[in-house]
Amino acid sequence: ATFTKQVAGTPVTLTDAASIALNLTTGTNFVVSLGGNRTLENPSNAAVGQTGQIYVIQDGTGSRTLAFGDAYNFPSNSTPVMSTSASSVDLLVYNVRGVSAIDTVFVSSFG
């Protein structure tokens, strides 16, 4: 495919729940506000080569944790610890290497 201009889409808002579902056919970029300690489940409908971002926002209370399904791979096998300040914003950048291998980089503490 040849692109003649930027490809952009509005981030898809994920539903905050104890287990956060991520359906990769609904978009490439996502955002979720944590209202409690949560788990980001393995994504459904992963397509090899798909890339995107997931913004993770602490609610006004903060101190929320985020665990990850076993398909998420982080550098040096080091699962990140999310920022915990109220209203803090973290970023997960992902690339689907395989349907059960989501290579993910964590960027912490956006304002």
Secondary structure by P-SEA (a helix, b strand, c coil): cccccbbbbcccccccccbbbbcccccccbbbbbcccccccccccccccccbbbbbbbcccccbbbbbcccccccccbbbbcccccbbbbbbbbbcccccbbbbbbbcccc
